[in-house]
Amino acid sequence: MPMEAISSNQMFGGRNQQYSHYSETLTCNMRFAIFLPPQAEKSNKVPVLYWLSGLTCTDENFMHKAGAQRMAAKLGIAIVAPDTSPRGNSVPDDEAGAYDFGLGAGFYLNASQQPWKTHYQMYDYVVSELPALIEKNFPVSDKKAISGHSMGGHGALTIALKNTDKYTSVSAFSPIANPCNCPWGQKAFSLYLGDDKSSWEQYDASLLLQKTQYTLPILVDLGDADDFLENQLKPQSLVDAAKVSNTNLALRMQSGYDHSYFFIASFIEEHLMFHEQYLNT
């Protein structure tokens, strides 16, 4: 199905654009934002950073608030930000309208339970369908990295750890590091995946990291003033898992920072420079 252009704005010599398209994977219309750096205007294919946003967010949050485009333009990196969940009147939502499940809370997994499994296949969408669409329609190469925030940090880590051949590097801000053992993850997993907790483990970054030593470069930033730090994010579980598997994990605790986009904007350029080391080699 063709893409429909929604908006296009020049920014730092490149273009910030938004598109909608019909997703065969999610069986609904989806939206994504893309920033193409000025290098892409010269018929050069540029590498891509995929950004996965958190609970309640859309494709717009990162592009509007993070301030990543200046450094992306300098480094010659495209940024793609998909929506966080399937959308539309036919897509089921949490009956009570809760922010942590349903629309805006797809958790980047493939749901196996009804009524969710028809549309909530965000893992396959991010890993396969969206990159194929981007690489077919824009001047980008097949070199890609992945990053995200909170629920999106969870998605970035689990997707990268399960697909080390597809990504050059992975980073995360305030990721839900051990969703099998936190309220957000337990709610989402029980409804999307059912009661068999063995199926939950494939979407838990700490459990994935514990099992195998990964050579993929990993950078994680958290703020020590984050209200969700201990109850929901559980970064120590990620540290412990890296020790078990002897994986080189760079996890930084930033003093005074919280869970907001003020935090992301403060360190996003460092994350882009981290990824550039691997995208352009």
Disulfide bonds with the S-S distance in Angstrom:
none
